[in-house]
Amino acid sequence: MGMSSKPGSTSPAGNYSVRAVFAATTNYNSYTTSYKNFTISKRNVTFRATDQSKTYDGTALTAANTATLTTGSLVSGHTATFSCTGTITNYGTTGWTSKVLSSVTIKSGSTDVTSNYNISKTNGSLSINKRPVTYTATTQGKNYDGSAMYVYDTATLTSGTLVSGHYASSFSCSGTARTDVGRNT
């Protein structure tokens, strides 16, 4: 039996026609079948850009070229590479932005086989978390002298650190002015 059209085991997605040709032997006449059509369909896969986050440090968080296969599967031995875009530096209003999955390339060794896949892409997110810091109002006091003691807007950083070059420019402390001996908390 011979084939007039023989897709290989690595045939790409597409339409094919085949027929069987039987050569004559001592006991059999030759015979050729009509062409039969078949289709190798594209494989459906979905990739999602991998979410990224970090605590605010004053520098940009730039999208890494990473994604996860969320639906479907790749043919054994195929690998995917990704191109992602997006950047965020400050927490801002929402603290996040889209990490766009721009492109997906699928290869078998060094051969590009992307055209054999129906690829769906889902964006991920880039997020900046607020930097945790704690300020404590500075303890104030004086010896009794009959005059009122007022609360001053001063505080000390007691937990966390500020990004290099950043500083707290003002504080707002509140309390009741006292003229007699006692303690406000």
NUDRENZA-388885 format. One line per field, with one value per residue: residue number from 1; x negated, y, z of N, C-alpha, C in turn. Coordinates in steps of 0.001 Angstrom, whole numbers. Atoms other than C-alpha are relative to their C-alpha. Example, Ala and Ser with C-alpha at 12.3 -4.5 7.8 and 13.67 -1.06 7.14 Angstrom:
num <- c(1,2) .
n.east <- c(-890,820) .
n.north <- c(-1190,-1190) .
n.up <- c(0,-60) .
ca.east <- c(-12300,-13670) .
ca.north <- c(-4500,-1060) .
ca.up <- c(7800,7140) .
c.east <- c(-900,770) .
c.north <- c(1200,1090) .
c.up <- c(0,730) .
This chain:
num <- c(1,2,3,4,5,6,7,8,9,10,11,12,13,14,15,16,17,18,19,20,21,22,23,24,25,26,27,28,29,30,31,32,33,34,35,36,37,38,39,40,41,42,43,44,45,46,47,48,49,50,51,52,53,54,55,56,57,58,59,60,61,62,63,64,65,66,67,68,69,70,71,72,73,74,75,76,77,78,79,80,81,82,83,84,85,86,87,88,89,90,91,92,93,94,95,96,97,98,99,100,101,102,103,104,105,106,107,108,109,110,111,112,113,114,115,116,117,118,119,120,121,122,123,124,125,126,127,128,129,130,131,132,133,134,135,136,137,138,139,140,141,142,143,144,145,146,147,148,149,150,151,152,153,154,155,156,157,158,159,160,161,162,163,164,165,166,167,168,169,170,171,172,173,174,175,176,177,178,179,180,181,182,183,184,185) .
n.east <- c(-856,747,-798,389,246,218,458,880,-487,68,-711,-677,-1447,-411,-818,789,-686,803,-599,809,336,437,726,-392,858,-377,-1362,-929,86,285,-1224,234,-1223,-226,597,-762,469,-17,517,696,-474,900,-187,-435,690,-146,1080,-274,1205,184,-78,1216,-211,1107,-221,519,1401,395,420,-1071,-209,-182,-512,905,-596,-450,-1419,-363,-981,-1184,-949,611,1354,912,478,1218,1222,-172,208,-559,652,-993,382,-977,293,-657,882,-643,989,-639,-1255,-1061,-1385,-378,1155,307,-223,16,1204,-538,670,31,162,398,656,139,1017,409,1434,202,-1025,-1193,-1237,-1088,-1167,-780,-767,-905,495,-732,893,-651,942,179,69,1195,-511,908,-594,466,1139,-477,756,-787,504,-598,88,1063,-482,301,-259,701,-315,-1154,313,-1257,-395,-462,931,-675,511,766,-43,1277,-129,1221,-174,244,-33,172,992,-377,872,1113,-301,-1352,-140,-1343,99,-842,-831,-1124,-267,-1099,-130,-580,970,-189,698,250,824,-738,528,-897,454) .
n.north <- c(-1167,-1238,-1202,-1059,-1175,571,-957,576,-73,-1398,-829,-1146,-73,-319,986,975,1032,1223,1146,1206,625,1377,510,1360,1115,1224,417,-1128,-1067,-1313,-741,-1342,-546,-1432,-841,-272,-1246,-123,-1266,-63,-1259,-697,312,-1180,-242,-1336,-399,-1189,-664,231,-1209,-395,-1081,-296,-1117,-1259,-307,-1145,412,591,1433,198,1332,1074,777,1260,303,1349,675,183,894,772,493,-21,1294,388,-514,-1399,-981,-1326,-1200,-1055,-1404,-722,-1416,-685,-503,-805,-424,-459,632,-736,171,1402,816,1020,-279,1239,596,442,1106,-496,1057,1348,765,1406,652,1390,-213,-1349,-233,-722,747,-825,15,1212,-221,-1137,-515,-1064,-647,-740,-875,124,-1314,-478,-783,-571,-10,-1128,286,-117,-810,-459,-1163,-185,-1393,-216,-317,-1382,-299,-1136,-199,-871,-1409,-732,-324,1144,749,334,1161,-392,1000,694,1450,756,1247,1082,1310,-94,-947,-782,159,-934,-1315,-410,-425,-459,-1461,-611,882,-664,628,-690,223,-1125,-829,136,-959,621,1205,1172,627,274,1171) .
n.up <- c(0,59,-226,927,-825,-1323,-994,-1003,-1376,-429,983,-606,131,1365,705,741,777,108,681,-91,1277,-200,1168,401,-398,699,-323,-94,980,-586,-305,-535,-607,230,-1037,-1216,-609,-1458,-523,-1291,-591,-920,-1414,-764,-1271,-580,-901,-815,-498,-1430,-821,-715,-963,-906,-913,535,-309,802,1337,815,162,1436,303,419,1089,-595,110,-411,839,-843,667,1071,-243,1144,453,-704,613,413,-1062,297,-522,-95,-47,-809,-173,-1103,-1045,-1040,-990,-1233,-393,695,-420,-108,-345,995,1411,775,569,1278,678,1380,992,-415,1059,-387,837,-146,216,530,1020,-460,286,-542,893,-255,-1228,-204,-1280,-688,-961,-1067,-699,-1437,-637,-694,-1123,-984,-1347,-820,-874,-1380,-961,-1143,-723,-1313,-458,-970,-1349,-356,-1408,-604,-1407,-208,-187,58,1381,781,827,1252,725,1174,1067,174,-104,253,735,-959,660,1444,505,1170,1155,-37,551,-384,-1388,-382,-8,-1035,-806,-642,-1280,-683,-1439,-718,-740,-1457,-851,-1302,30,484,1203,1127,745) .
ca.east <- c(0,-1367,-172,-48,-6,-1444,-1436,-4248,-3832,-4648,-2266,-931,2735,4546,6548,5181,6253,5079,5727,4491,2740,2445,-145,712,-691,-464,2852,4349,5131,3900,6402,6470,8999,10586,9132,10359,10122,9248,8328,5731,7354,5442,4985,6818,4776,5172,2315,2622,-90,-1504,-542,-3418,-3542,-5992,-6066,-6601,-10320,-10341,-11370,-9231,-7810,-8156,-6323,-8407,-7815,-5969,-2607,-788,1080,4634,6612,5535,2074,-953,-2099,-4832,-8189,-6698,-7645,-6121,-7797,-5996,-6227,-4482,-4223,-3306,-4915,-3867,-5867,-3466,-535,1764,5523,5861,2330,2414,2314,2691,-168,552,-324,-1382,-2499,-3020,-5469,-5388,-8341,-9260,-13007,-14002,-10974,-8150,-4865,-2707,-426,754,2415,5487,4084,6226,4438,5549,3871,2497,1830,-1083,-538,-2380,-1614,-1788,-5012,-4232,-5452,-4266,-4729,-4093,-3287,-6191,-5582,-5397,-5538,-6613,-6704,-3564,-3717,-16,-77,1498,-520,408,-24,-2716,-2711,-5767,-6120,-8806,-9106,-8746,-8252,-9345,-11586,-11124,-12530,-15940,-15500,-11890,-10847,-7663,-6989,-4237,-2211,1121,1388,4395,5088,6536,4491,3984,3112,3229,1108,2201,1775,3496,3377) .
ca.north <- c(0,3460,6948,9743,12352,11471,14082,13447,13128,16836,18067,21522,22326,22463,20469,17310,14796,11187,8103,4533,2918,-873,-2323,-5463,-8709,-12267,-12801,-9279,-6588,-3043,-655,3081,4612,8002,10912,11351,14750,15383,18336,18775,21419,24041,23305,25745,27212,30167,31959,34501,37037,36297,38879,40803,42994,44671,47100,50735,51521,54497,52437,51107,47613,46559,43591,40422,38201,35523,33845,30694,28207,28275,26297,23528,22046,22239,19301,17385,19032,22420,25472,28930,32309,35537,39271,41373,45128,47418,49455,51069,53059,54544,53164,55874,55558,51833,50550,48412,48511,45934,43647,43154,39803,41179,38045,34307,32272,28477,26439,22830,23008,25968,25646,28152,26202,29078,28868,25420,26936,29112,31301,33296,35816,37225,40198,40046,42864,44865,46233,48450,47837,50732,50866,50135,52835,53919,57309,57963,61411,62783,62823,66381,67764,70629,71618,73269,77015,77930,78496,76231,73506,73058,70001,70421,68596,66394,62660,59997,57129,54047,51251,50731,52865,55609,55305,56963,60699,60745,62486,63303,66979,67580,65942,66742,65898,66660,66915,69216,72146,71754,74259,71931,68923,65743,63669,63634,60376) .
ca.up <- c(0,-849,10,-2525,218,3604,6351,8785,12527,12805,10127,10813,11280,7978,5416,3794,1152,1128,-980,-849,-3803,-3797,-6136,-8073,-6737,-7972,-6239,-6313,-8846,-8288,-6809,-6072,-3679,-4116,-2156,1414,3070,6687,8828,11548,13760,15680,19382,21694,24554,26906,28654,31488,32251,35708,38340,39933,43019,45337,48243,47248,47012,44642,41595,38755,38683,35047,33567,33379,30334,32309,31826,32889,30722,32117,29525,27168,26811,24571,22484,24305,23626,22686,24727,24957,25363,26140,25670,28324,28760,31621,34350,37614,40167,42727,44670,43304,43431,42836,43327,40186,36395,33647,32757,29065,27501,24105,22310,22680,20600,20683,19423,18880,19365,17185,14841,15320,15564,16845,13797,14970,18041,18630,21386,23801,26022,29361,31008,34527,36962,38296,41781,44216,47890,50306,52299,55966,58343,61791,63366,67059,68415,70404,74168,75417,78934,81138,84767,86107,85711,85510,81744,79159,77480,73864,71649,69032,65685,66144,65718,65480,62997,65201,62667,59048,56888,54342,50836,50579,50008,51277,54480,56364,55806,58342,61085,62592,66262,68422,72120,74742,76098,79855,82538,85545,86441,84613,81567,78156,76262) .
c.east <- c(-899,936,-467,-256,-92,-475,-873,583,-41,689,713,1513,334,848,-894,918,-930,765,-965,-203,-554,-667,456,-1030,473,1465,1016,-234,-377,1318,-397,1320,175,-640,974,-622,52,-674,-754,349,-1063,359,350,-747,284,-1150,435,-1322,-64,54,-1342,354,-1267,433,-659,-1439,-523,-465,1153,19,352,391,-1119,735,388,1503,203,1030,1205,1037,-721,-1383,-810,-345,-1301,-1229,114,-180,544,-877,987,-642,1123,-425,783,-1036,810,-1066,642,1286,1169,1375,356,-1169,-332,244,-47,-1410,489,-861,58,-78,-439,-636,-190,-962,-117,-1482,-202,1045,1223,1248,1224,1261,865,891,958,-323,906,-928,837,-1053,-69,-35,-1383,517,-1123,751,-553,-1129,463,-957,953,-716,745,-203,-1054,609,-449,325,-764,341,1144,-469,1260,438,354,-1154,783,-672,-706,8,-1378,233,-1323,349,-367,15,-92,-1074,585,-981,-1081,372,1403,0,1442,-78,874,800,1148,328,1123,28,578,-1090,316,-761,-325,-862,865,-589,1104,-551,718) .
c.north <- c(1225,1166,1060,1304,-499,1072,-712,158,1428,921,1140,-98,387,-1113,-887,-931,-1192,-1018,-1168,-551,-1389,-482,-1433,-999,-1225,-334,1145,995,1305,738,1351,520,1448,786,173,1235,-92,1294,-251,1375,613,-376,1293,81,1431,231,1249,561,-170,1326,254,1102,209,1148,1240,214,1154,-348,-701,-1521,-189,-1447,-948,-809,-1392,-139,-1454,-555,-310,-935,-707,-485,120,-1438,-289,477,1427,909,1355,1082,1149,1373,728,1461,546,449,845,337,314,-756,666,-289,-1458,-904,-1065,531,-1323,-399,-658,-1130,312,-1109,-1304,-662,-1421,-656,-1476,5,1419,360,677,-764,752,-98,-1241,131,1176,511,1112,548,782,833,-345,1395,247,839,436,24,1191,-465,169,818,424,1178,82,1450,102,388,1407,216,1238,27,995,1432,848,356,-1288,-658,-442,-1205,505,-1151,-586,-1493,-639,-1275,-1144,-1383,202,997,764,-316,1073,1308,489,423,405,1508,661,-1079,811,-789,768,-390,1249,766,-118,1109,-596,-1269,-1173,-501,-158,-1223,-82) .
c.up <- c(0,226,-978,732,1425,962,1028,1394,535,-993,695,-166,-1431,-582,-854,-771,-88,-843,131,-1398,308,-1280,-288,511,-779,216,6,-1121,704,214,592,541,-424,1141,1156,639,1512,402,1298,558,888,1435,736,1328,464,975,753,479,1513,756,688,980,811,900,-596,440,-846,-1404,-716,113,-1469,-254,-428,-1076,493,-149,399,-974,878,-607,-1142,389,-1279,-378,744,-762,-497,1208,-441,617,-150,-86,732,131,1178,1008,971,1034,1349,290,-694,552,216,374,-1021,-1404,-742,-398,-1284,-573,-1491,-1032,650,-1218,507,-980,333,-335,-470,-1057,611,-446,514,-852,184,1234,-164,1396,503,1076,1009,707,1478,603,587,1149,935,1329,770,915,1444,877,1116,642,1319,421,1091,1352,356,1475,456,1484,122,231,-100,-1408,-751,-758,-1237,-641,-1261,-1013,-246,220,-371,-760,932,-636,-1510,-370,-1174,-1124,84,-696,332,1470,240,162,1054,714,538,1256,679,1464,640,727,1480,729,1341,-179,-446,-1288,-1040,-720,-1316) .
